[in-house]
Amino acid sequence: MPPLLALLSIGVTGCPGNSGSSEPKPAPPQEVSVSLPGVDTSSLTPRERREWAAQVSELLSPCPDTPVNIAQCVKEQRACKACLPAAQLLLKQVKDGRSKKEREEAFRMRFDANKVKTLATDGSPEMGPPDAPVTIVEWADFECPFCRLMSPLLEGLVSRFDGQVRLVFKFYPLQAHVHGEPAARAAIAAMNQGKFWEMHHLLFENQDKLEQADIERYAQRLKLDPVKFRADLVSTETKARIEKDKKQAEEVGLEGTPLIYINGREVDLQLLTNPGQDLEDWVKLDLELL
């Protein structure tokens, strides 16, 4: 989805060689041959295959009780179920043109147990069963265009994986968005009357109409008690809820919205080439690894 990706086009000019040199041409690099069951490398160039083969031969399996490299783990069909997905992830990263460092970081983010964070979700609005095996936590700003684009994708995962995904929403109105906090307050006030998701949808669907009069009109549409709604808009409890979510986001290193965690792992949005499919694949893998 183009709005979620930073697309960069770079023109590269080749340097002409010295045709008059008598130096012998260097031999082309030998290709490291690694063939793994379940991993199709046919779409890679020879250089990409070398890079991928080297990395799956260097990085250890994601499972601490399987102290062999990823390639050996897959070849020998070791018990670590994460080895094959790890090899496939590295292949995709190579194909997408990521550097060796970026590929390794993507591998760590997805499979390293030390990257998993415990996130408190008590009191936050949620969708899906509370005991679902997959929990998605999202920090968002109602005035953020990227959050608006991501919202239906995340809700779609809840419906697509019926009973297996829980979506938790947390508030992070950005200072740059003047309507972000009033909209967050409106969502909390609606939540207090059991209409959080209905207000959530209205706010995102009308992102360019978040003035006070607009917000009161949405409350009327949802048949909320107007006196309670207005009181909750300005209450200290509402302010405290927003500040609590913001503090938690800053503790885990939020740099912008949306910030998404799936089962305690941060999703690097810059690595999503096809956000809808990539998120679905992430959830499928988490369910397979249970």
C-alpha angles and dihedrals in degrees: 000000000000098000090059094049133072102223117198126185116199125188113212124193118203120233114239115240124236101261092188096059118114092201112121115251113255115252113256113259113269114247116242104228115218121160118182128185110247095021118100111201096170093108093057125095118237089260092050091048090053092050093047094045092050093050098047087049093051105041119078121235116274091243116084090209091057103063098182131099120273094254093053091045091055096041094050093041092233119190094260104107092193096065098082093046088048091054090048092049092052090050091053091048091052091048091050090056098249119161121247090257092049091048092051092048090051089051092050093046091052103039112015110107090211090065093064114104128197108232122194110226101173113138095008120126111258142182124209132029116324091227096050113141091231121054121189116196118194130186110200146166118220091220094050111106093206090054089053091053093047096047099078091044092057094044088048090060090057092055096038093053095042111205094356103082132060120192118205120192124209128184124242111158108188120229090231091063110072093193095045098091097041088051091049090050090051091052091051092047089052090047089057087062096044096259104103099126093044090054090042090058094046093050094051094042090052099037093148092052107062103127118130092260090052092050092050089050090054090050090053091049089054090048093237121169099264096208094051092042093055092045092051091048091067102028123125089232091060091049090048092052091055093046091049092054092045093051092050091049092051090050090059092045106260112189099171144341139313098039112182131191124183114197089340097311121114115237111223101219092197089067094056107101092171105020099193095049095037092054091047090051090049092055092045091053093048089053091048092051095052 
